[in-house]
Amino acid sequence: MRVDAFDFELPQDRIALAPASPRDSARMLVVAPGGALADASVSDLPDFLRPGDALVVNDTRVIAARLDGIRVRGEAVAGVEATLIKRIDDCRWRALVRPAKKLRAGERIRFGETNERMACLLAALDAEVEEKGEAGEVTLRFDFAGAALDEAIERIGMAPLPPYIAARRAPAEKDRFDYQTMFAAREGAVAAPTAGLHFTPRLIERLAARGVALHRVTLHVGAGTFLPVKAEDTESHVMHSEWGAVDAATAEALNAARAAGGRIVGVGTTSARILESAAEADGRIRPFAGETAIFITPGYRFRAVDVLMTNFHLPRSTLFMLVGAFSGLEATKAAYAHAIAAGYRFYSYGDACLLIGARGANRPSA
């Protein structure tokens, strides 16, 4: 399928630079089967779910993956900005680095310093450029390993805000909280599962009172998730892989909810991708742990997810393609056009939409 079929124009003032406060006050566009639309708020979510439904959230925790430092070459000192995108082993990370063209394999970078005069070694983290790849991608071998490396990254790093936010404002200390969901528990993501950002303890309490059970899965979101597809056709796109898990108790509980007539409600495309990776052809969910590179485009038959809550996504991105597969591409484009005209806020810190699949609309309540 041609990638330009997933393009749309978005005014720059629709891109949210900060989350709504409180988080559940964000707007929510409800998309019913056939494309019927309703304007609502995230706080209204319990009204659109049924007793017996199973709400599935991603419990990944975003690490402070944005690192600033210096590269020293003789008398020349240059600033370096790196975003960690995938862990290779205890001491090596794949990263996107700027400026990448001026870096050489074998050179060293000291993160946590901004010039050669700073001498607080306890605040620094050194790495060697082990290998250079394409499009600014490098392999960094750090001097620390394991837990010591994790602690240093958390101490020195900043929230890895997406490029469309970072290009318009600098990361702030507040982003360490804002760019983390209330479910965050398992470190490993370098981008937030953004649909989960809308939840508050108050909303979870109201969902529980409604009879909606909460379940947790894990998908460590990679930076490639939000990038536009550069191929001309979806068949030529190589999907990035991400590590995820659905444990046996969760799989059993979700299968039981389905058997009792409840719907599986995926919070975010990340939850949807790991659930679909764990689902058998008949829709039964099995325990799963490992890498998944599932690429969902129109024509895909969803096996596990009946209802999907998600944010508004970038044009030509794999996430927009997934939403187009779930609700139908034309209905999705119409929903996005409505959201733009109605002033919805887009992308990671933006508003939400609740997509009700055809099977989810027909599934009886418990």
C-alpha positions, 0 to 999 in steps of 0.5 A: 500500500502506498505510504502517501495514502497516510499523509495529512496536513497538520497546523503547527499550533495543533502540536501540544507542547505540554500535557493537559492538567489534570491529565484526565481533563484532555479531550477525547474523540470517540470513533464508533464503527462506521466512523460516527464521531462524538466529542468527549473528555478522557474523564468520560471514559468510564461512560463508554466502557462496560462492566466486565471490560478489561483495560490493558495498560503498558507498564514500561518506564521511560529512561532519561535517554537524552544525553548532552556532552562534549567531544574533545579532539586535540584542542577542538571541543564540540558539543554532542547530543545523543538519544539512546534508542536501543540497548545492545548489552550491559555497556553498549547502546545504539543511539542517534547522535548530533552532529553525527557526520563529524564523529569518528569511530574510536572517538570518546564523548564525555556526557554530563559536561558542556565544556572542557573546563568542567571537572566534576568527574562524578557527574560525567559519563564517558563513552566510545564511538564503537561504530557508525551507522546510517542517518546519525546512528552510532553504537556507544560503548560506555565505561560503566555497565549494568546497574552503574550505567543505568544509574549514571544515565538516570542522573545525567540524562533528560526526558527524551522528548519527541523531535516535534517538541524538542525542536520548539522548546528545551527539555525541562525537569518537569518532563521527567514526570510529565513524560511518564505514565502513572503505571510506569514500573519496568525501565526500558522505554526511550519514548513514552506510551503516550495514551497512558499519560492521560490516566489519574488515580481518580480515573482508575477508581471510577473505572474500577467502580464501573466494573472495568478491570485493570491489567498490565503488559509491557512493551519497551517503546523504541524511538523508531515508533514515532518516525515517519515511514520513508519507503514509498510502499508499506511492503518496503518498510523494515519495522523496528523491533521492541521487547515486550511481555504478557505474563501467564496470569494476565493472558489467563485473565484477559481470555477469561474476560473475553469468554465472559463477554467483556471487551479487551480495551488496549490503552495505546498502540503499544499495548495493542501491538504486544497483545496482537503479538501474543494472540493466536489466530482464534484471538486467544492470548498466550504468554509472551516474552521477547522481541516483536516487530509486528507491523499493522496496516489496513487489511490486518484482522485484529485478534485481541483488541476490541477497543483502542484508546490512543493519541493522535499520530504523525502522518506517514507513521506506523502508528497512524497506519495501525489506527487506519487498520483498526477503524478503516483508513477513510474513517480515520482520515475523517476523524483526524480532519474533525479533530484538526477543525475542532482544535484537538491537541496532537501527538505525545502531549496531546488529546486522545481518541477512543476507537471502538472496533466493529467486534467491540461494538457487538460484544455483549456486556457481562 
